[in-house]
Amino acid sequence: MAKRRVPRPRDLMPLMKFKKPTLNAKKRRLDKALTIYDLRTIAKKRTPKAAFDYTEGAAEAEISLFRARQAFEDIEFNPAILRDVSTVDLSSTVLGGPVAMPFGIAPTGFTRMMQTEGEIAGASAAGAAGIPFSLSTMGTTAIEDVKGANPAGRNWFQLYMWKDRDRSMALVDRAAKAGFDTLLVTVDVPVAGARLRDKRNGFSIPPQLTLGTVINALPRPEWWINFLTTEPLAFASLDRWSGTVGELLDTMFDPTVTYEDLAWIKDQWPGKLVVKGVQTVADAKKLASMGVDGITLSNHGGRQLDRAPIPFHLLPDVVREVGKDTEVHLDTGIMSGADIVASIALGAKFTMIGRAYLYGLMAGGREGVDKTISILGEQVARTMRLLGVTSLAELEPGHVTQLQRLIPRR
Ligand SMILES: Cc1cc2nc3c(=O)[nH]c(=O)nc-3n(C[C@H](O)[C@H](O)[C@H](O)COP(=O)(O)O)c2cc1C
């Protein structure tokens, strides 16, 4: 039997660690988030269902996205021990310029609809962290304003080729003039993917006020106040639109774009050119032989072709075939720093985050995006140190075992 005694105040004092309450509700909220999934939980509470589902959703049965995330989970890391990992360097050179960490912000359309600060929050947070920000053709902030929000950092412009090619190329010209250093040409949207959540929610641009949306808005007043008291949701590069996203894409986008058109675009762009949405080794080889500066293995976050190849599975073969000639980047499914480290270990030069960034944005505007970047940065650094490496260059395929599930039978 343990001998008991009455606790003395002297013993209790050091145990009493009452924190000073934080009056800033946003900070309190964000401080609690330890993972990107935590930010997602906050985002879901604060964003109208239709806008949240537009962001979170993927095409058809959403199998592509599910599999991409599963592929990241299905790895085993092989750590080296007894190394000095007192410091770790996450920086590298990507497309001829510096990046402070091995990930950047992917282009996303309609960003101000998710949270009113939209691209300004993304670009300024990226600039502060030393990582690139990508502005979508379907962005909701003007090219020049994005440059204003990230004046000293790297801005990339993402091109969708429209049926009206002169207008598309006028945008490219503006991006070049504004000092954007890289053009991402997205090639996986010849037509819109079937985003069934949007259809089911009756989601349209701009959001419609129906009885359902009004009821859903009641617990989310801040989003609506922001929406109604800031500049109307116009597109940076497009006149006003009224309809679903799928209708918009199918009306605007040119389904006839080919390799010849890509060569034509490449001739006109003064900076680096990356083709986003590459999904086979054969296409990667063709692009490398055309002399593009980079390719992004991506299935658009599962939002286009459902059951598309998993970019992370494609990575080793593509790096083997073209990695010497062109930079191989990767996106789709990244929700943690470990996903990024695994991608770099298997040969990706860089990675991009879509939803991970948007969850942060919806959870807390600029501070929320800062939080996304700091969570991922810390996870990358910790994973590297636990693997026994102190620089990205030291990461190699031996650090990752891809466990066998959903591996193609050849
Ligand atoms: C809401 C949303 C909008 C997007 N809009 C675009 C776009 O306008 N242009 C583009 O090239 N890709 C777009 N994407 C795809 C992203 O650039 C990126 O490929 C994808 O989000 C990566 O997957 P992840 O969300 O799992 O990180 C969008 C993705 C989301 C989630």
The ligand as an SDF file (V2000), in Angstrom:
LIG
                    3D

 31 33  0  0  0  0  0  0  0  0999 V2000
  -10.5150   23.5180  -55.9810 C   0  0  0  0  0  0  0  0  0  0  0  0
   -9.4670   23.1850  -56.9860 C   0  0  0  0  0  0  0  0  0  0  0  0
   -9.3370   23.9520  -58.1410 C   0  0  0  0  0  0  0  0  0  0  0  0
   -8.3570   23.6540  -59.0850 C   0  0  0  0  0  0  0  0  0  0  0  0
   -8.2140   24.4620  -60.1810 N   0  0  0  0  0  0  0  0  0  0  0  0
   -7.1930   24.2190  -61.0530 C   0  0  0  0  0  0  0  0  0  0  0  0
   -6.9480   25.0970  -62.1140 C   0  0  0  0  0  0  0  0  0  0  0  0
   -7.6370   26.0980  -62.2910 O   0  0  0  0  0  0  0  0  0  0  0  0
   -5.9270   24.8000  -62.9550 N   0  0  0  0  0  0  0  0  0  0  0  0
   -5.1240   23.6980  -62.7850 C   0  0  0  0  0  0  0  0  0  0  0  0
   -4.2020   23.4730  -63.5690 O   0  0  0  0  0  0  0  0  0  0  0  0
   -5.3450   22.8490  -61.7590 N   0  0  0  0  0  0  0  0  0  0  0  0
   -6.3340   23.1000  -60.8860 C   0  0  0  0  0  0  0  0  0  0  0  0
   -6.5310   22.2540  -59.8250 N   0  0  0  0  0  0  0  0  0  0  0  0
   -5.6060   21.1120  -59.6320 C   0  0  0  0  0  0  0  0  0  0  0  0
   -4.4110   21.5220  -58.7680 C   0  0  0  0  0  0  0  0  0  0  0  0
   -3.5740   22.4210  -59.4480 O   0  0  0  0  0  0  0  0  0  0  0  0
   -3.5820   20.3040  -58.3690 C   0  0  0  0  0  0  0  0  0  0  0  0
   -3.2150   19.5910  -59.5180 O   0  0  0  0  0  0  0  0  0  0  0  0
   -4.3260   19.3710  -57.4130 C   0  0  0  0  0  0  0  0  0  0  0  0
   -5.1030   20.1010  -56.4990 O   0  0  0  0  0  0  0  0  0  0  0  0
   -3.3380   18.5050  -56.6650 C   0  0  0  0  0  0  0  0  0  0  0  0
   -4.0000   17.5930  -55.8200 O   0  0  0  0  0  0  0  0  0  0  0  0
   -4.2610   17.8670  -54.2630 P   0  0  0  0  0  0  0  0  0  0  0  0
   -5.4280   18.7800  -54.1560 O   0  0  0  0  0  0  0  0  0  0  0  0
   -4.5490   16.5180  -53.7180 O   0  0  0  0  0  0  0  0  0  0  0  0
   -2.9930   18.4960  -53.6830 O   0  0  0  0  0  0  0  0  0  0  0  0
   -7.5140   22.5350  -58.8790 C   0  0  0  0  0  0  0  0  0  0  0  0
   -7.6510   21.7690  -57.7150 C   0  0  0  0  0  0  0  0  0  0  0  0
   -8.6080   22.0810  -56.7800 C   0  0  0  0  0  0  0  0  0  0  0  0
   -8.7070   21.2340  -55.5370 C   0  0  0  0  0  0  0  0  0  0  0  0
  1  2  1  0
  2  3  1  0
  2 30  2  0
  3  4  2  0
  4  5  1  0
  4 28  1  0
  5  6  2  0
  6  7  1  0
  6 13  1  0
  7  8  2  0
  7  9  1  0
  9 10  1  0
 10 11  2  0
 10 12  1  0
 12 13  2  0
 13 14  1  0
 14 15  1  0
 14 28  1  0
 15 16  1  0
 16 17  1  0
 16 18  1  0
 18 19  1  0
 18 20  1  0
 20 21  1  0
 20 22  1  0
 22 23  1  0
 23 24  1  0
 24 25  2  0
 24 26  1  0
 24 27  1  0
 28 29  2  0
 29 30  1  0
 30 31  1  0
M  END
$$$$
